[in-house]
């Protein structure tokens, strides 16, 4: 895992609770990334190291800076710290770009629909700019939900893109709490719903690919709607920045003590029911490598030497792991003789 130190060149205030950090590219060796990927930022706050992934809102073929957009999260230690404390010329340590939520070329593809809510627009915005400037034969649709116009991240930039690419780029705004509402064919009250999804897919009526970045509820309603329309989800891709935990999966989980060997040192760690190995290890101050915290990367991969563990909440199957390899961000011990090495 490569680490870099990047200088903040500019800070853009997108909305009342969202900013974009624009990092200057290194002078000698530019950082390469793909639209839709994320950059992992590292901070030390009150003596503790925090690591958080943020999707690129910049596009490598367009933007000279490396941009990530950060929205405040209630109780969010890092998001609030960034919004309140980071300044121009600050130097921040980051990990190399990661993520497989990217656009893959397909000559038969005619349309792409992006579905997002709130800050879920970030990787979608990066891919939208990429598609509009590099794929002239592909139509682009954005369905974007927010509370009001004032809370729409990148509103001015999206409107400019809509005007520039008016034949290929359509935006459908959903507002749940908009007070002053200009009624037109592409603005809607309420939340994204199954009726709208079906009608839009029917109207497009050509080979489509779907990209989703938003809360679990949005993903589920889109998946259910597309399944009822086509019977499969082979043309759907989603970005997952949260682990979905089913209480049923924890029935056989209980408090356990484990041994973790890290950097040659053995550490005894108490893992409480419902807490992942990574969560508890970080809580006691052991600074393990990690990034996505959702089982999508391999930064926190460890080897199980004895005992039994279970991974819970993986959004995608991981066929690249050996039988004794586990991702600690979603791993839970089943026995009291667990010994892990990383």
Phi and psi in degrees as a GROMACS rama.xvg file:
@    title "Ramachandran Plot"
@    xaxis  label "Phi"
@    yaxis  label "Psi"
@TYPE xy
-85.0375  139.433  UNK-2
-114.725  147.979  UNK-3
-132.71  157.474  UNK-4
-113.288  125.312  UNK-5
-120.268  142.759  UNK-6
-95.9705  135.549  UNK-7
-74.4444  115.442  UNK-8
-89.0935  -33.5154  UNK-9
-155.701  149.673  UNK-10
-124.331  122.671  UNK-11
-107.822  126.372  UNK-12
-85.9554  110.847  UNK-13
-83.8631  -48.0495  UNK-14
-142.461  -175.317  UNK-15
-59.9892  -27.5921  UNK-16
-124.069  19.4045  UNK-17
-140.768  133.685  UNK-18
-129.419  158.427  UNK-19
-113.273  125.846  UNK-20
-92.4696  123.424  UNK-21
-106.349  109.174  UNK-22
-92.8419  140.979  UNK-23
-74.5131  132.83  UNK-24
-65.2222  143.759  UNK-25
-56.1306  146.124  UNK-26
-68.0497  -39.3031  UNK-27
-92.0105  -55.0513  UNK-28
-117.695  106.898  UNK-29
-66.8475  145.292  UNK-30
-80.6934  123.001  UNK-31
-94.4198  139.94  UNK-32
-154.09  169.64  UNK-33
-115.436  147.852  UNK-34
-57.0437  131.947  UNK-35
102.69  -18.3559  UNK-36
-77.6572  177.527  UNK-37
-130.435  158.895  UNK-38
-114.488  132.745  UNK-39
-98.796  119.673  UNK-40
-98.366  144.809  UNK-41
-122.185  134.193  UNK-42
-136.487  152.911  UNK-43
-113.669  113.338  UNK-44
-121.585  120.615  UNK-45
52.3672  40.5199  UNK-46
85.2697  -6.47569  UNK-47
-110.701  142.303  UNK-48
-85.4179  129.32  UNK-49
-121.266  140.634  UNK-50
-126.452  128.044  UNK-51
-139.645  134.252  UNK-52
-88.7866  136.037  UNK-53
-131.382  129.673  UNK-54
-65.0789  145.408  UNK-55
-66.4865  132.729  UNK-56
-101.726  -9.33548  UNK-57
-83.6273  166.144  UNK-58
-124.906  126.001  UNK-59
-61.1023  -29.0512  UNK-60
-83.8027  -5.50399  UNK-61
-122.445  -50.2853  UNK-62
-93.0829  139.023  UNK-63
-83.7101  -21.7163  UNK-64
-101.643  163.279  UNK-65
-97.5688  110.3  UNK-66
-109.309  134.196  UNK-67
-127.981  143.867  UNK-68
-114.484  129.366  UNK-69
-124.707  121.537  UNK-70
-102.218  139.429  UNK-71
-58.2042  139.912  UNK-72
-121.551  132.365  UNK-73
-58.0556  121.933  UNK-74
79.1834  2.56475  UNK-75
-78.3881  109.084  UNK-76
-59.9445  -48.6539  UNK-77
-78.4558  -44.3219  UNK-78
-62.1474  -39.2172  UNK-79
-70.6062  -37.7021  UNK-80
-61.6163  -44.4403  UNK-81
-62.2811  -48.1771  UNK-82
-64.2759  -32.3565  UNK-83
-93.1787  -26.7291  UNK-84
-121.935  -28.8563  UNK-85
-69.4557  136.906  UNK-86
-128.65  161.382  UNK-87
-57.9076  138.74  UNK-88
81.9488  -3.4863  UNK-89
-64.1738  148.167  UNK-90
-110.341  126.199  UNK-91
-124.09  137.049  UNK-92
-82.8477  134.083  UNK-93
-133.805  158.748  UNK-94
-97.1727  161.239  UNK-95
-60.7309  150.694  UNK-96
-57.9082  142.655  UNK-97
-137.922  171.432  UNK-98
117.211  140.71  UNK-99
-112.421  15.6007  UNK-100
-86.2665  76.3874  UNK-101
-134.169  164.449  UNK-102
-86.352  129.038  UNK-103
-111.421  130.778  UNK-104
-66.0694  143.85  UNK-105
-153.836  114.49  UNK-106
-62.2951  -24.6083  UNK-107
-83.1144  -10.2336  UNK-108
-72.9907  131.74  UNK-109
-111.851  -31.0138  UNK-110
-142.586  147.989  UNK-111
-128.194  132.493  UNK-112
-113.435  125.302  UNK-113
-104.418  130.143  UNK-114
-117.798  124.05  UNK-115
-149.959  159.187  UNK-116
-135.562  134.068  UNK-117
56.4393  -128.872  UNK-118
-72.6236  -4.5736  UNK-119
-63.2367  -10.9081  UNK-120
-67.6985  -21.426  UNK-121
-55.6379  -59.8811  UNK-122
-67.9939  -29.2272  UNK-123
-64.737  -41.144  UNK-124
-60.7674  -41.6776  UNK-125
-61.7033  -45.4456  UNK-126
-71.0645  -36.4293  UNK-127
-59.9266  -47.3651  UNK-128
-61.0323  -40.1861  UNK-129
-62.4224  -48.0797  UNK-130
-64.8086  -43.6727  UNK-131
-63.0959  -31.643  UNK-132
-95.2114  -13.9796  UNK-133
-122.344  -16.1456  UNK-134
-122.913  76.8874  UNK-135
-64.602  -15.7807  UNK-136
-97.3348  0.22425  UNK-137
-104.8  128.555  UNK-138
-83.6613  143.404  UNK-139
-122.479  130.158  UNK-140
-123.509  133.893  UNK-141
-119.022  122.992  UNK-142
-110.847  115.188  UNK-143
-133.594  118.829  UNK-144
-101.776  137.148  UNK-145
-149.754  172.131  UNK-146
-71.8848  -43.646  UNK-147
-157.137  173.428  UNK-148
-59.2875  -37.5573  UNK-149
-64.1794  -22.5756  UNK-150
-96.3324  3.86026  UNK-151
-76.3676  114.489  UNK-152
-75.4494  136.006  UNK-153
67.3676  24.9296  UNK-154
-55.7353  -50.5029  UNK-155
-62.9213  -42.0255  UNK-156
-65.385  -39.0311  UNK-157
-64.5456  -41.5059  UNK-158
-65.6065  -36.6519  UNK-159
-65.8092  -41.6003  UNK-160
-63.6588  -38.6371  UNK-161
-62.6674  -38.3924  UNK-162
-72.2476  -40.5928  UNK-163
-68.1412  -40.8022  UNK-164
-114.968  47.7793  UNK-165
-61.7111  -24.3376  UNK-166
-81.643  -21.6035  UNK-167
-116.572  -15.5181  UNK-168
-121.778  117.835  UNK-169
-118.773  138.261  UNK-170
-119.874  134.897  UNK-171
-120.65  105.029  UNK-172
-89.3913  133.35  UNK-173
-112.473  127.964  UNK-174
-120.953  122.414  UNK-175
-87.5611  -23.9334  UNK-176
-137.372  28.3992  UNK-177
-71.2129  128.247  UNK-178
-86.7182  -43.163  UNK-179
-108.453  111.186  UNK-180
-122.057  116.762  UNK-181
-87.0949  111.935  UNK-182
-76.7014  118.161  UNK-183
-146.687  -179.53  UNK-184
-70.1284  -11.7271  UNK-185
-120.621  15.7711  UNK-186
-119.046  137.052  UNK-187
-136.444  144.124  UNK-188
-79.1789  152.031  UNK-189
84.1661  -151.012  UNK-190
-112.65  160.242  UNK-191
-59.5967  130.139  UNK-192
-132.027  167.504  UNK-193
-65.1233  -33.737  UNK-194
-63.6526  -46.1398  UNK-195
-62.4147  -43.201  UNK-196
-57.8601  -48.2848  UNK-197
-62.979  -43.4605  UNK-198
-65.7999  -39.1291  UNK-199
-67.4999  -45.0746  UNK-200
-61.0975  -41.2407  UNK-201
-65.5713  -38.9447  UNK-202
-67.9997  -39.7994  UNK-203
-65.9104  -47.0662  UNK-204
50.8286  46.9146  UNK-205
-158.441  168.607  UNK-206
-51.5546  121.86  UNK-207
-123.176  148.023  UNK-208
-122.89  142.147  UNK-209
-116.59  137.236  UNK-210
-125.288  129.307  UNK-211
-121.921  134.503  UNK-212
-141.552  107.777  UNK-213
177.57  -171.99  UNK-214
-67.0299  165.04  UNK-215
-55.661  -41.0597  UNK-216
-59.3474  -40.8121  UNK-217
-63.6811  -45.5254  UNK-218
-61.5108  -41.8801  UNK-219
-66.456  -42.7945  UNK-220
-68.3507  -34.8664  UNK-221
-70.7214  -43.8722  UNK-222
-60.8609  -46.5427  UNK-223
-61.1804  -41.4728  UNK-224
-66.3264  -43.7856  UNK-225
-68.5642  -34.4428  UNK-226
-63.5992  -40.1061  UNK-227
-69.4664  -25.7707  UNK-228
-83.6374  -49.6411  UNK-229
-113.728  -15.7975  UNK-230
83.7321  -0.263792  UNK-231
-152.213  166.784  UNK-232
-121.903  28.2896  UNK-233
-66.8207  -20.2631  UNK-234
-103.707  20.085  UNK-235
-118.33  135.127  UNK-236
-131.694  140.168  UNK-237
-136.499  149.608  UNK-238
-99.2599  132.843  UNK-239
-122.713  112.754  UNK-240
-114.82  23.3319  UNK-241
-150.352  143.386  UNK-242
-88.5934  130.21  UNK-243
-92.0288  116.918  UNK-244
-107.127  118.653  UNK-245
-91.5772  121.75  UNK-246
-51.7848  -30.4225  UNK-247
-61.2307  -31.4292  UNK-248
-70.368  -14.7156  UNK-249
-100.674  6.1798  UNK-250
-60.9998  -34.9785  UNK-251
-95.8586  6.81524  UNK-252
-94.6484  137.798  UNK-253
-145.285  174.208  UNK-254
-60.1392  133.31  UNK-255
-142.658  149.572  UNK-256
-98.317  136.374  UNK-257
-125.859  168.569  UNK-258
-118.071  127.034  UNK-259
-116.523  123.632  UNK-260
-101.054  116.755  UNK-261
-137.589  127.021  UNK-262
54.8541  38.4274  UNK-263
80.6973  -0.494634  UNK-264
-111.476  131.844  UNK-265
-87.6344  131.726  UNK-266
-126.243  128.653  UNK-267
-89.0253  126.094  UNK-268
-129.242  131.42  UNK-269
-86.1291  122.806  UNK-270
-106.777  112.321  UNK-271
-81.8509  146.746  UNK-272
-54.3836  131.094  UNK-273
95.0233  -14.313  UNK-274
-102.571  136.527  UNK-275
-75.8815  164.04  UNK-276
-58.6375  -43.7107  UNK-277
-60.646  -45.7213  UNK-278
-57.1412  -47.2907  UNK-279
-71.611  -36.2731  UNK-280
-66.718  -43.2701  UNK-281
-64.9829  -34.1987  UNK-282
-62.7046  -31.5992  UNK-283
-94.0256  8.53489  UNK-284
94.1513  7.58317  UNK-285
-84.3126  120.15  UNK-286
-91.7788  75.1673  UNK-287
-68.5605  154.43  UNK-288
-73.0347  136.193  UNK-289
-161.419  167.126  UNK-290
-147.033  -83.6226  UNK-291
-69.3557  -33.3055  UNK-292
65.0472  17.2161  UNK-293
-128.598  10.3787  UNK-294
79.0778  15.9383  UNK-295
-96.0048  -21.5753  UNK-296
-112.231  -172.649  UNK-297
-123.282  18.6635  UNK-298
-62.3796  -35.7613  UNK-299
-100.33  24.4895  UNK-300
-66.2917  136.747  UNK-301
-136.252  164.534  UNK-302
-107.814  128.282  UNK-303
-87.0264  116.175  UNK-304
-90.9995  -30.7716  UNK-305
-156.436  163.698  UNK-306
82.4122  -172.163  UNK-307
-129.133  140.751  UNK-308
-134.763  165.28  UNK-309
-136.851  136.06  UNK-310
-96.7846  131.423  UNK-311
-126.315  134.972  UNK-312
95.0181  6.29316  UNK-313
-61.2016  127.548  UNK-314
-81.5574  -22.1073  UNK-315
-136.761  144.94  UNK-316
-61.202  141.914  UNK-317
-113.01  93.2277  UNK-318
-84.546  -2.94  UNK-319
-91.919  -0.105852  UNK-320
-97.2439  139.628  UNK-321
-72.7845  167.001  UNK-322
-59.6082  -29.8742  UNK-323
-101.547  14.5314  UNK-324
-106.273  134.619  UNK-325
-134.908  149.457  UNK-326
-95.2355  115.01  UNK-327
-67.9503  -20.2169  UNK-328
-68.0051  -19.6355  UNK-329
-132.787  28.8826  UNK-330
-108.53  140.571  UNK-331
-136.314  129.947  UNK-332
-72.9588  141.268  UNK-333
-103.94  -20.5647  UNK-334
-130.929  168.287  UNK-335
-92.7297  9.14113  UNK-336
-116.367  28.9974  UNK-337
-72.9814  127.584  UNK-338
-127.883  120.108  UNK-339
-119.723  143.637  UNK-340
-127.36  136.347  UNK-341
